[in-house]
Amino acid sequence: MGQPSSTISEQVVQQVATTTNSDITELPPLHDTINPNALETTVEQMSGGRISFGYAGHEVTVDEKGAISLEEQPVTEQYEHT
């Protein structure tokens, strides 16, 4: 079985776009959240476990095999204290 044609970073963006029914151009740049090269390197070097980070209103989790899961993050309201 060969390597996927897209990187983990590209897969994350595509999966979030699909989940949110958005075009990838409507999402914030992934590099504003996490360094895509560091994400790739980390996943490639993991022998177990997973890495999670927030992106575009979702908690993104990538395991050592490159499997991506998403969980919608609740929107928190900010209140101004006087």
C-alpha positions in Angstrom: 0.0 0.0 0.0 1.5 3.4 -1.0 1.6 6.7 0.8 -1.3 9.0 0.5 -0.9 11.7 -2.2 -1.5 14.5 0.2 0.2 15.5 3.4 -1.3 15.3 6.9 -1.7 19.1 6.9 -3.6 19.0 3.6 -5.8 16.1 4.9 -6.6 18.1 8.0 -7.7 21.1 6.1 -9.7 19.0 3.6 -11.4 17.1 6.4 -12.4 20.2 8.3 -13.7 21.8 5.1 -15.8 18.7 4.4 -17.1 18.5 7.9 -18.0 22.2 8.0 -19.3 22.1 4.4 -16.8 24.9 3.6 -14.4 25.5 0.8 -10.8 25.2 1.9 -10.3 28.8 0.9 -12.8 29.8 3.5 -10.8 28.3 6.4 -8.1 30.1 8.2 -4.5 29.2 7.2 -3.4 26.1 9.1 0.0 27.6 9.7 -1.7 30.3 11.9 -2.5 27.4 14.3 0.3 24.9 14.0 3.5 24.6 11.9 2.6 22.2 9.1 6.1 20.9 8.8 6.4 20.3 12.5 3.0 18.4 12.4 4.3 16.2 9.5 7.6 15.5 11.3 5.9 14.8 14.6 3.4 12.3 13.1 6.1 10.6 11.1 8.3 10.1 14.2 5.5 9.0 16.6 5.6 5.4 17.7 2.4 5.7 19.6 0.0 8.2 20.9 -1.5 11.2 19.2 -1.3 14.9 18.8 -4.2 17.3 19.2 -4.7 21.0 18.4 -7.5 23.4 17.8 -8.3 24.5 14.3 -11.3 26.3 12.8 -13.6 25.5 15.7 -12.6 21.9 16.0 -10.2 19.9 18.1 -8.1 18.0 15.6 -6.4 14.8 16.7 -3.9 12.9 14.5 -2.6 9.5 15.6 0.7 7.8 14.9 -0.8 6.2 11.7 -2.0 9.5 10.4 -5.7 8.9 11.1 -7.5 12.2 11.7 -10.5 12.7 14.0 -12.4 16.0 14.6 -14.5 17.1 17.5 -16.4 20.4 17.3 -15.2 22.8 20.0 -17.9 24.6 21.9 -18.0 28.4 21.3 -17.2 30.2 24.5 -18.6 33.6 25.1 -16.4 36.3 26.4 -17.9 38.7 28.9 -16.4 42.1 29.7 -15.9 42.6 33.4 -16.3 46.1 34.8 
